[in-house]
């Protein structure tokens, strides 16, 4: 077995694949590829240039959901992360898609990109966009997820799934951007986030990400200083 993940650690989609591999106990190598300006050879793996991509031997795959579902099917002896019935699998895939398509534009591309990535590159943070995401656009999503979770420890079934990991991956980026879920308004969702974040798999990648984020913040401060 020779699994290689290509991408940047602070990407929630790369993180999702890494957590899937860690929860399944699969060894892998991470080869850093930055989004937006990938090297020419990377376009042979993913012609869209997006991250992540993965190689398993001679097999090349792109898209985090495709990769995770492949790992579920190809390594059947590992811990299942897509449920134990057709209904559970459908629910998990729905919530994974919800995280990737509904939360990501707000938590990652709204909060994290504006607060961390743009300033570190010398560009201005659009704080109006951040506040719109936090105060107008995200609350209805958090309301929905709070209802879906209820008093359960996990979103689907009685064990950890890709739904839990995918949603947490987006919320981690929001936290990197300096924002947490309001535990008074969404207590179940906030508790779920802290519970999943405490997993050994998440703690295995989070400290490195926090160091990277701190460096980017320092770069932002230097970029803001008059020359």
C-alpha positions as CSV (number, residue, x, y, z in Angstrom):
1,X,0.0,0.0,0.0
2,X,1.3,3.4,-1.0
3,X,-1.1,6.2,-0.2
4,X,-0.1,9.8,-1.0
5,X,-2.3,12.9,-0.3
6,X,-1.6,16.1,-2.2
7,X,-2.7,19.4,-0.8
8,X,-2.2,22.1,1.8
9,X,-2.8,21.2,5.5
10,X,-5.1,24.3,6.2
11,X,-7.5,23.2,3.5
12,X,-10.6,21.7,5.2
13,X,-11.0,19.3,2.3
14,X,-7.4,18.1,2.7
15,X,-8.0,17.8,6.4
16,X,-11.1,15.7,5.8
17,X,-9.1,13.2,3.8
18,X,-6.4,13.1,6.4
19,X,-8.8,12.5,9.2
20,X,-10.5,9.8,7.2
21,X,-7.2,8.0,6.7
22,X,-6.3,8.5,10.4
23,X,-9.6,7.2,11.7
24,X,-9.2,4.1,9.4
25,X,-5.6,3.6,10.6
26,X,-4.2,3.9,7.1
27,X,-0.6,5.1,6.6
28,X,-0.1,7.9,4.1
29,X,2.3,10.6,3.0
30,X,1.3,14.2,2.6
31,X,2.9,16.1,-0.3
32,X,2.2,19.8,0.0
33,X,0.6,21.4,-3.0
34,X,-0.7,24.9,-2.7
35,X,-4.1,25.8,-4.3
36,X,-4.6,28.4,-7.0
37,X,-1.0,28.0,-8.3
38,X,-0.4,24.2,-8.5
39,X,2.7,22.9,-10.3
40,X,2.2,21.7,-13.9
41,X,2.6,18.0,-12.9
42,X,-0.3,18.3,-10.4
43,X,-2.7,19.0,-13.3
44,X,-2.0,15.5,-14.5
45,X,-3.6,14.3,-11.2
46,X,-6.4,16.8,-11.1
47,X,-6.9,18.9,-14.3
48,X,-9.0,21.4,-12.3
49,X,-6.0,22.2,-10.1
50,X,-8.0,21.9,-6.9
51,X,-6.9,20.1,-3.7
52,X,-6.8,17.5,-2.5
53,X,-5.8,14.7,-4.8
54,X,-4.7,11.2,-3.8
55,X,-2.7,8.4,-5.3
56,X,-3.1,4.8,-4.2
57,X,-0.5,2.9,-6.1
58,X,-1.2,3.7,-9.7
59,X,-4.7,5.0,-9.1
60,X,-5.2,8.8,-9.1
61,X,-8.3,10.4,-7.6
62,X,-9.4,14.0,-7.0
63,X,-12.2,15.5,-4.8
64,X,-12.3,14.9,-1.1
65,X,-15.7,13.1,-1.1
66,X,-14.7,10.8,-3.9
67,X,-11.4,10.0,-2.1
68,X,-13.1,9.3,1.2
69,X,-15.8,7.1,-0.3
70,X,-13.1,5.2,-2.3
71,X,-11.2,4.6,1.0
72,X,-14.4,3.3,2.6
73,X,-15.0,0.8,-0.2
74,X,-11.4,-0.2,-1.0
75,X,-10.4,-0.8,2.6
76,X,-13.4,-2.7,4.0
77,X,-11.5,-4.1,6.9
78,X,-11.1,-0.6,8.4
79,X,-13.5,1.3,10.7
80,X,-16.6,2.2,8.7
81,X,-17.2,6.0,8.3
82,X,-20.3,5.9,6.0
83,X,-22.8,4.1,8.2
84,X,-24.1,0.6,8.3
85,X,-27.2,0.9,6.1
86,X,-28.4,2.5,2.9
87,X,-30.3,5.1,4.9
88,X,-27.3,6.0,7.1
89,X,-25.0,6.2,4.0
90,X,-27.4,8.6,2.3
91,X,-27.7,10.8,5.4
92,X,-24.0,10.9,5.9
93,X,-23.3,11.8,2.2
94,X,-26.0,14.5,2.4
95,X,-24.4,16.1,5.5
96,X,-20.9,15.8,4.0
97,X,-22.1,17.6,0.9
98,X,-23.9,20.2,3.2
99,X,-20.6,20.9,4.9
100,X,-18.6,21.2,1.6
101,X,-21.1,23.2,-0.3
102,X,-23.0,25.3,2.2
103,X,-20.6,25.8,5.1
104,X,-17.3,26.1,3.2
105,X,-18.2,29.3,1.3
106,X,-18.9,31.0,4.7
107,X,-16.5,29.4,7.2
108,X,-13.5,28.8,5.0
109,X,-13.8,31.3,2.1
110,X,-15.7,33.9,4.1
111,X,-14.1,33.9,7.6
112,X,-10.8,32.1,7.3
113,X,-9.7,33.4,3.9
114,X,-10.6,37.0,4.8
115,X,-9.1,37.0,8.3
116,X,-6.0,34.9,7.7
117,X,-5.1,34.2,4.0
118,X,-5.7,37.6,2.4
119,X,-3.9,39.7,5.1
120,X,-0.9,37.3,5.0
121,X,-0.6,37.9,1.3
122,X,-0.8,41.7,1.8
123,X,-4.4,42.1,0.9
124,X,-7.2,43.7,2.9
125,X,-9.6,41.6,4.9
126,X,-13.2,42.2,3.9
127,X,-14.6,42.4,7.4
128,X,-18.1,43.3,6.1
129,X,-18.1,39.9,4.3
130,X,-17.0,38.2,7.5
131,X,-19.7,39.8,9.6
132,X,-22.3,39.0,7.0
133,X,-21.3,35.4,7.1
134,X,-21.3,35.3,10.9
135,X,-24.5,37.2,11.6
136,X,-26.7,36.6,8.6
137,X,-25.7,33.6,6.5
138,X,-24.3,31.0,9.0
139,X,-27.0,31.2,11.7
140,X,-29.7,29.5,9.6
141,X,-27.2,26.7,8.8
142,X,-26.3,26.3,12.5
143,X,-30.0,26.2,13.4
144,X,-30.5,23.4,10.9
145,X,-27.5,21.4,12.2
146,X,-28.6,21.9,15.8
147,X,-32.0,20.4,15.0
148,X,-30.4,17.5,13.1
149,X,-28.1,16.7,15.9
150,X,-30.5,17.0,18.8
151,X,-29.3,15.2,21.9
152,X,-27.3,12.6,19.9
153,X,-23.5,12.3,20.2
154,X,-23.1,11.9,16.5
155,X,-25.1,13.2,13.5
156,X,-25.9,9.8,12.0
157,X,-26.2,6.5,13.9
158,X,-24.3,5.7,17.1
159,X,-20.8,6.2,15.9
160,X,-18.5,8.7,14.3
161,X,-19.0,9.2,10.6
162,X,-17.8,11.4,7.7
163,X,-20.7,13.7,8.5
164,X,-19.1,14.5,11.8
165,X,-15.7,14.9,10.3
166,X,-16.7,17.0,7.3
167,X,-18.7,19.4,9.4
168,X,-16.0,19.7,12.0
169,X,-13.4,20.4,9.3
170,X,-15.3,23.5,8.2
171,X,-15.8,24.7,11.8
172,X,-12.0,24.3,12.4
173,X,-11.3,26.8,9.7
174,X,-13.8,29.2,11.2
175,X,-11.9,28.8,14.5
176,X,-8.6,29.4,12.7
177,X,-10.2,32.7,11.6
178,X,-10.9,33.7,15.2
179,X,-14.6,32.6,15.5
180,X,-16.3,29.9,17.6
181,X,-19.9,28.7,17.6
182,X,-22.0,30.5,20.2
183,X,-22.5,27.7,22.8
184,X,-25.5,29.6,24.3
185,X,-27.3,29.7,21.0
186,X,-26.3,26.3,19.6
187,X,-25.2,24.2,22.6
188,X,-25.5,20.8,21.0
189,X,-23.5,21.8,17.9
190,X,-20.8,23.6,20.0
191,X,-20.5,20.5,22.3
192,X,-20.3,18.2,19.2
193,X,-17.5,20.4,17.8
194,X,-15.4,20.2,20.9
195,X,-16.0,16.5,21.2
196,X,-14.9,15.7,17.7
197,X,-12.0,18.1,17.9
198,X,-10.7,16.2,20.9
199,X,-10.4,13.0,18.9
200,X,-6.8,11.7,18.6
201,X,-7.0,12.0,14.8
202,X,-7.9,15.6,15.0
203,X,-5.4,16.4,17.7
204,X,-2.8,14.7,15.5
205,X,-3.1,17.4,12.8
206,X,-4.4,20.4,14.7
207,X,-1.3,21.6,16.5
208,X,0.6,21.8,13.2
209,X,-2.2,23.8,11.7
210,X,-2.3,26.2,14.6
211,X,1.4,26.9,14.3
212,X,0.9,27.6,10.5
213,X,-2.0,29.9,11.3
214,X,0.1,31.8,13.9
215,X,2.9,32.2,11.3
216,X,0.3,33.6,8.8
217,X,-1.0,36.0,11.4
218,X,2.6,37.2,12.0
219,X,3.1,37.6,8.2
220,X,-0.1,39.7,8.2
221,X,1.3,42.0,10.9
222,X,4.6,42.5,9.0
223,X,2.7,43.1,5.7
224,X,0.7,45.8,7.5
225,X,3.7,47.7,8.8
226,X,4.7,50.8,6.7
227,X,7.8,50.3,4.7
